[in-house]
Amino acid sequence: MDLRRELMEGRAELPRVGAVLPTRGSHPPFVVVNGYDDEIEVVTAYLRDLALSDCSPLTVRSYGFGMLRWFRLLWLLDVAWDRATESETAVLAGWLRSASNPQRRRSRAGGDAPGSVNQRTGKPNLRVGYAPRTINHALSVVSGFYAFHAHQGAGPVVNPVPVSPQRRRALAHRSPLEPRRVVGRSRLRQKVTDRPPRSIPDRLWDELFDRMGCERDRALLEFYVSSGARAVELLGVGIDDVDWAGQRIYVISKGTREREMVPASPQAFVRLARYLDEVGTPLPGEPVWRTRRGSSRPLSYWAMRRIMQRANELLGTNWTLHDLRHTAAFRMANGGKLTPVEVQTIMRHANIETTSRYLTARVEEMFDKLAEHYRAPARPVSYPSGYAAADITAVFGG
């Protein structure tokens, strides 16, 4: 019992045993192994079902890591997977809420405190532990695992992850045209704050662009903010995916995994041409964006993320790569040239409700307008002619 309490309070660590390994096949593309490099067959069956259900390899990989975390907890508590109860799920939720997230330890010394709000951008910094969405995703992974095996007639009788009967009934026969009903969260699920997307104001955008140290990075930012492509999508663009005459590029969409056309600004193509003049044209089938140090390699997402981090350290901001997509959507939606449906098509949003979130004023713009309102001189009070001054004083005061 003491170990469970220590885990729930984040004072104990899960054993770093086992791994998620790629396979040579596609069903599944990843497997989970224990500390002896033995494949966990029950997890493999679950991941295979996800792959056969047309989940992307990255989704299967993410679920694999979620299952590895769950099994590390069960190994530490000495509980068999088919004997798990809600008690173990509560320990997992408590550990995720209070344990130190390794990704948060990479912040620079003297930077903003975790959970605080950046004074320049107005964006909150990530807190020390795991985000509420991450916790809910972890619970969904475990719940799906036990639901799959319950369908196969294996595992515990009751799913160890609690569900909300009210939510299940509300979503069972809901029409997409009906308004979304507000229902209670399941036990152990975290409250997720629905914040509006934050785009980069023009003044701060100019500062960020000036901090890009080479033509490659400036071209990337131009494409991000004019095309609205996701970070990984743009980094996978090859020379055959660039339509110079049509001013567009082709990306592999994250959602559909289809090759889709995305327009971009003329300035982005000018920057790309300058970059290719410096480094040369890549071979067919190779990504356009390459590393600048060491041997030529495709620029990875983590390398591009580090470029943004270095710029943030110099500017005292906390912008992310996804903020560039938010900025593109905000500019398109509020520029007065495109309709919401056209913005939805360019951004490849599945639902028009996602696009409508960008039809809003920036907080910074509201502050500027309020400041202008406060600076405006007060209008002198005037009254129609024909009234005696004494009568006006008697009615309205001096």
C-alpha positions as CSV (number, residue, x, y, z in Angstrom):
1,M,0.0,0.0,0.0
2,D,2.9,2.4,0.7
3,L,4.3,1.8,-2.8
4,R,0.9,2.7,-4.3
5,R,0.7,5.8,-2.3
6,E,4.3,6.8,-3.3
7,L,3.4,6.3,-6.9
8,M,0.2,8.3,-6.7
9,E,2.1,11.2,-5.2
10,G,4.9,11.1,-7.8
11,R,7.6,10.1,-5.3
12,A,8.4,6.8,-6.9
13,E,9.4,6.1,-10.5
14,L,8.2,3.4,-12.9
15,P,10.9,0.9,-13.8
16,R,12.4,1.7,-17.2
17,V,12.2,-1.8,-18.5
18,G,10.8,-3.1,-21.8
19,A,10.6,-1.2,-25.1
20,V,8.5,-0.4,-28.1
21,L,10.3,-1.9,-31.2
22,P,9.5,-1.7,-34.9
23,T,8.8,-4.8,-36.8
24,R,9.4,-5.9,-40.4
25,G,5.6,-6.2,-41.1
26,S,2.7,-3.8,-41.1
27,H,0.3,-5.7,-38.8
28,P,1.4,-4.5,-36.4
29,P,4.3,-2.1,-37.3
30,F,5.4,-2.0,-33.7
31,V,5.5,-4.5,-30.8
32,V,6.0,-4.1,-27.0
33,V,8.7,-6.3,-25.3
34,N,9.4,-6.8,-21.6
35,G,12.7,-6.6,-19.8
36,Y,13.8,-9.9,-21.3
37,D,13.1,-8.8,-24.8
38,D,10.1,-11.2,-25.0
39,E,7.2,-9.9,-27.0
40,I,4.0,-9.3,-25.0
41,E,1.5,-11.3,-27.0
42,V,-1.7,-9.8,-25.6
43,V,-0.4,-6.3,-26.5
44,T,0.7,-7.4,-30.0
45,A,-2.9,-8.7,-30.6
46,Y,-4.3,-5.3,-29.6
47,L,-1.8,-3.4,-31.8
48,R,-2.5,-5.7,-34.7
49,D,-6.2,-5.0,-34.4
50,L,-5.5,-1.2,-34.5
51,A,-3.3,-1.6,-37.6
52,L,-6.0,-3.7,-39.3
53,S,-8.5,-1.0,-38.4
54,D,-6.5,1.4,-40.6
55,C,-4.8,3.3,-37.8
56,S,-1.6,5.0,-38.9
57,P,1.7,3.5,-37.8
58,L,2.3,6.5,-35.6
59,T,-0.9,5.9,-33.8
60,V,0.0,2.3,-33.3
61,R,3.4,3.4,-32.0
62,S,1.7,5.9,-29.6
63,Y,-0.6,3.2,-28.3
64,G,2.4,0.9,-27.9
65,F,4.1,3.3,-25.5
66,G,0.8,3.7,-23.6
67,M,0.7,0.0,-23.1
68,L,4.3,-0.2,-22.1
69,R,3.6,2.4,-19.4
70,W,0.7,0.4,-18.2
71,F,2.6,-2.9,-18.0
72,R,5.5,-1.2,-16.2
73,L,3.0,-0.2,-13.5
74,L,1.6,-3.7,-13.3
75,W,5.1,-5.3,-13.1
76,L,6.0,-2.9,-10.3
77,L,2.8,-3.7,-8.4
78,D,3.1,-7.4,-9.2
79,V,-0.4,-7.6,-10.7
80,A,-1.2,-9.8,-13.7
81,W,-2.7,-7.9,-16.6
82,D,-6.0,-9.9,-16.5
83,R,-6.3,-9.2,-12.7
84,A,-6.1,-5.4,-12.9
85,T,-8.8,-3.4,-11.3
86,E,-9.8,0.2,-11.0
87,S,-7.4,0.5,-8.1
88,E,-4.4,0.1,-10.5
89,T,-6.0,2.6,-12.9
90,A,-6.2,5.1,-10.0
91,V,-2.5,4.7,-9.3
92,L,-1.7,5.3,-13.0
93,A,-3.8,8.5,-13.1
94,G,-2.2,9.7,-9.8
95,W,1.3,9.0,-11.1
96,L,0.7,10.9,-14.4
97,R,-0.7,13.9,-12.5
98,S,2.2,14.2,-10.1
99,A,5.3,12.6,-11.7
100,S,7.9,14.6,-13.4
101,N,7.6,14.6,-17.2
102,P,11.1,14.0,-18.7
103,Q,10.2,16.4,-21.6
104,R,9.8,19.3,-19.1
105,R,13.4,18.8,-17.8
106,R,14.8,20.2,-21.1
107,S,13.8,23.8,-20.5
108,R,16.6,26.3,-20.2
109,A,17.9,27.5,-16.8
110,G,16.3,30.7,-15.7
111,G,13.3,30.3,-18.0
112,D,9.7,30.6,-17.2
113,A,8.4,28.5,-14.3
114,P,6.3,25.4,-15.4
115,G,2.7,26.3,-15.5
116,S,3.3,30.1,-15.6
117,V,2.2,32.4,-18.4
118,N,4.7,33.8,-20.8
119,Q,4.6,37.6,-20.5
120,R,5.4,38.2,-24.2
121,T,3.1,35.7,-25.8
122,G,0.4,35.3,-23.2
123,K,0.6,31.5,-23.6
124,P,0.8,29.3,-20.6
125,N,3.9,27.2,-20.2
126,L,3.6,23.4,-19.8
127,R,3.3,22.3,-16.2
128,V,5.8,19.9,-14.5
129,G,3.7,16.8,-14.8
130,Y,1.7,15.3,-17.7
131,A,-0.9,17.4,-19.5
132,P,-4.6,16.5,-18.9
133,R,-5.0,15.4,-22.5
134,T,-2.1,13.1,-22.2
135,I,-3.6,11.5,-19.0
136,N,-6.9,11.0,-20.7
137,H,-5.2,9.5,-23.8
138,A,-3.3,7.1,-21.5
139,L,-6.6,6.0,-19.9
140,S,-8.2,5.6,-23.4
141,V,-5.4,3.3,-24.5
142,V,-5.8,1.1,-21.5
143,S,-9.6,1.1,-21.8
144,G,-9.4,0.1,-25.4
145,F,-7.0,-2.7,-24.6
146,Y,-9.3,-4.3,-22.1
147,A,-12.4,-3.7,-24.3
148,F,-10.6,-5.5,-27.2
149,H,-9.8,-8.5,-25.0
150,A,-13.3,-8.5,-23.4
151,H,-14.7,-8.9,-27.0
152,Q,-12.4,-11.9,-27.4
153,G,-13.6,-13.4,-24.1
154,A,-10.4,-12.7,-22.2
155,G,-9.3,-10.4,-19.4
156,P,-11.1,-9.2,-16.3
157,V,-14.9,-9.1,-16.3
158,V,-15.0,-5.4,-15.6
159,N,-12.9,-2.9,-17.5
160,P,-10.4,-1.4,-15.0
161,V,-10.9,2.0,-16.6
162,P,-14.2,3.5,-15.4
163,V,-16.7,4.9,-18.0
164,S,-19.4,7.4,-17.8
165,P,-22.8,5.8,-18.6
166,Q,-24.3,9.2,-19.1
167,R,-21.7,10.1,-21.8
168,R,-22.1,6.7,-23.4
169,R,-25.8,7.1,-23.8
170,A,-25.5,10.7,-25.0
171,L,-23.1,9.8,-27.8
172,A,-24.7,6.5,-28.8
173,H,-27.3,7.9,-31.2
174,R,-26.3,11.6,-31.5
175,S,-26.9,13.2,-34.9
176,P,-24.0,15.4,-36.1
177,L,-26.7,18.2,-36.6
178,E,-27.7,18.1,-33.0
179,P,-25.9,20.4,-30.5
180,R,-23.3,18.8,-28.4
181,R,-24.6,17.9,-25.0
182,V,-22.6,18.6,-21.9
183,V,-22.2,15.4,-19.9
184,G,-20.2,14.5,-16.8
185,R,-16.6,13.2,-17.1
186,S,-15.9,9.6,-16.2
187,R,-14.1,9.1,-12.9
188,L,-10.3,9.6,-13.1
189,R,-10.7,11.6,-16.4
190,Q,-9.0,15.0,-16.2
191,K,-10.7,18.3,-16.9
192,V,-9.4,19.7,-20.2
193,T,-9.6,23.5,-20.7
194,D,-10.7,24.4,-24.2
195,R,-8.5,27.4,-24.9
196,P,-8.8,29.3,-28.2
197,P,-5.9,28.8,-30.6
198,R,-3.2,31.4,-30.2
199,S,-1.7,32.9,-33.4
200,I,1.5,34.9,-33.5
201,P,0.8,38.7,-33.8
202,D,2.5,40.5,-36.7
203,R,5.0,42.3,-34.5
204,L,6.2,39.2,-32.8
205,W,6.1,37.3,-36.0
206,D,8.6,39.8,-37.5
207,E,10.9,39.2,-34.5
208,L,10.7,35.5,-34.9
209,F,11.4,35.6,-38.6
210,D,14.4,37.8,-38.1
211,R,15.9,35.2,-35.6
212,M,16.0,32.6,-38.3
213,G,19.7,32.1,-39.0
214,C,19.7,30.8,-42.6
215,E,17.7,30.8,-45.8
216,R,16.4,27.3,-45.1
217,D,14.7,28.3,-41.9
218,R,13.3,31.5,-43.3
219,A,11.8,29.5,-46.2
220,L,10.3,27.0,-43.8
221,L,8.6,29.7,-41.8
222,E,7.2,31.3,-45.0
223,F,5.7,28.0,-46.1
224,Y,4.3,27.2,-42.6
225,V,2.6,30.5,-42.3
226,S,1.3,30.7,-45.8
227,S,0.3,27.1,-46.5
228,G,-0.9,26.1,-43.1
229,A,0.8,22.7,-43.5
230,R,1.5,20.7,-40.4
231,A,5.1,20.4,-39.2
232,V,5.7,16.8,-40.3
233,E,3.8,17.3,-43.5
234,L,6.0,20.1,-44.7
235,L,9.2,18.4,-43.7
236,G,8.4,15.4,-45.9
237,V,8.1,17.5,-49.1
238,G,10.4,16.4,-51.9
239,I,11.5,18.2,-55.0
240,D,8.9,16.3,-57.0
241,D,6.2,17.7,-54.7
242,V,7.0,21.3,-55.6
243,D,4.8,22.9,-58.3
244,W,6.7,26.1,-59.1
245,A,4.3,27.3,-61.9
246,G,1.2,26.6,-59.8
247,Q,2.6,28.0,-56.6
248,R,1.7,25.0,-54.6
249,I,3.2,21.9,-52.9
250,Y,2.0,18.4,-52.3
251,V,2.0,16.9,-48.9
252,I,1.1,13.6,-47.3
253,S,-1.9,14.6,-45.2
254,K,-1.7,13.5,-41.5
255,G,-5.4,12.7,-41.4
256,T,-6.1,10.9,-44.7
257,R,-2.5,9.8,-45.5
258,E,-3.2,10.9,-49.1
259,R,-1.1,13.1,-51.3
260,E,-2.9,16.5,-51.2
261,M,-2.3,19.8,-52.8
262,V,-1.6,22.8,-50.6
263,P,-1.1,26.4,-52.0
264,A,1.6,28.7,-50.6
265,S,2.7,32.3,-51.1
266,P,5.0,33.5,-53.9
267,Q,7.4,34.7,-51.2
268,A,7.7,31.2,-49.9
269,F,8.8,29.9,-53.3
270,V,11.3,32.8,-53.6
271,R,12.9,31.8,-50.3
272,L,12.9,28.1,-51.4
273,A,14.6,29.0,-54.6
274,R,17.3,30.9,-52.7
275,Y,17.8,28.0,-50.4
276,L,18.2,25.5,-53.2
277,D,20.7,27.8,-54.9
278,E,22.8,27.6,-51.8
279,V,22.7,23.8,-51.2
280,G,21.8,22.4,-54.6
281,T,18.7,20.5,-55.8
282,P,18.1,17.2,-53.9
283,L,17.7,13.9,-55.7
284,P,14.2,12.8,-56.7
285,G,12.4,11.1,-53.8
286,E,14.6,12.9,-51.2
287,P,13.1,15.6,-48.9
288,V,13.9,19.2,-49.8
289,W,14.8,20.2,-46.3
290,R,18.2,19.0,-45.2
291,T,20.5,19.4,-42.2
292,R,23.3,21.9,-42.5
293,R,25.9,20.2,-40.3
294,G,27.6,16.9,-40.8
295,S,26.5,14.7,-43.6
296,S,23.4,15.7,-45.6
297,R,20.3,14.2,-43.9
298,P,16.6,15.0,-44.0
299,L,15.6,17.6,-41.5
300,S,13.6,15.9,-38.7
301,Y,10.7,17.2,-36.7
302,W,12.9,17.3,-33.6
303,A,15.6,19.3,-35.4
304,M,13.0,21.8,-36.5
305,R,11.6,22.0,-33.0
306,R,15.0,22.8,-31.7
307,I,15.3,25.6,-34.2
308,M,12.1,27.1,-32.7
309,Q,13.4,26.5,-29.2
310,R,16.6,28.5,-29.9
311,A,14.6,31.4,-31.3
312,N,12.4,31.3,-28.2
313,E,15.4,31.4,-25.9
314,L,16.6,34.6,-27.6
315,L,13.2,36.3,-27.7
316,G,11.9,35.2,-24.4
317,T,8.8,33.6,-26.0
318,N,7.3,30.1,-26.0
319,W,6.0,29.6,-29.6
320,T,5.6,26.1,-31.0
321,L,5.6,24.7,-34.5
322,H,1.9,24.2,-34.3
323,D,1.4,28.0,-33.6
324,L,2.6,28.6,-37.1
325,R,-0.4,26.6,-38.4
326,H,-2.7,28.5,-36.0
327,T,-1.2,31.8,-37.4
328,A,-1.9,30.7,-41.0
329,A,-5.5,29.8,-40.2
330,F,-6.1,33.0,-38.3
331,R,-4.7,35.2,-41.2
332,M,-6.8,33.3,-43.7
333,A,-10.0,33.4,-41.7
334,N,-9.7,37.1,-40.7
335,G,-8.2,38.5,-43.9
336,G,-11.5,39.3,-45.5
337,K,-10.6,37.5,-48.8
338,L,-11.6,33.9,-48.1
339,T,-14.8,32.4,-46.8
340,P,-14.8,30.0,-43.9
341,V,-15.5,27.0,-46.2
342,E,-12.5,28.0,-48.4
343,V,-10.3,28.3,-45.3
344,Q,-11.6,24.8,-44.1
345,T,-10.6,23.4,-47.5
346,I,-7.1,24.9,-47.5
347,M,-6.4,23.9,-43.9
348,R,-8.0,20.5,-44.5
349,H,-10.1,20.7,-41.4
350,A,-12.6,17.8,-41.1
351,N,-15.2,19.9,-39.4
352,I,-16.2,23.6,-40.1
353,E,-16.4,24.0,-36.3
354,T,-12.7,23.7,-36.1
355,T,-12.3,26.5,-38.7
356,S,-14.8,28.7,-36.9
357,R,-12.6,28.8,-33.8
358,Y,-10.2,31.2,-35.7
359,L,-13.0,33.7,-36.4
360,T,-12.2,35.6,-33.3
361,A,-10.2,38.7,-32.3
362,R,-6.7,38.4,-30.9
363,V,-6.4,39.3,-27.2
364,E,-3.5,41.6,-28.2
365,E,-5.7,43.5,-30.7
366,M,-8.4,44.0,-28.1
367,F,-5.8,45.5,-25.7
368,D,-4.6,47.8,-28.4
369,K,-8.1,49.0,-29.1
370,L,-8.8,49.5,-25.4
371,A,-5.7,51.5,-25.0
372,E,-6.7,53.7,-28.0
373,H,-10.1,54.1,-26.4
374,Y,-8.6,55.2,-23.1
375,R,-6.3,57.7,-24.8
376,A,-9.2,59.4,-26.7
377,P,-10.1,62.8,-25.2
378,A,-13.5,63.0,-23.6
379,R,-16.2,64.7,-25.7
380,P,-17.4,68.0,-24.3
381,V,-21.0,67.9,-23.2
382,S,-23.3,70.1,-25.2
383,Y,-27.0,70.9,-25.0
384,P,-29.5,72.2,-27.6
385,S,-29.9,75.9,-27.8
386,G,-32.9,77.5,-26.2
387,Y,-32.4,76.2,-22.7
388,A,-31.5,78.5,-19.9
389,A,-28.2,77.8,-18.2
390,A,-29.8,77.8,-14.8
391,D,-32.3,75.2,-15.9
392,I,-29.6,72.9,-17.3
393,T,-27.6,73.2,-14.0
394,A,-30.7,72.4,-12.0
395,V,-31.4,69.2,-14.0
396,F,-27.9,67.9,-14.8
397,G,-25.8,69.5,-12.1
398,G,-22.9,71.8,-12.4
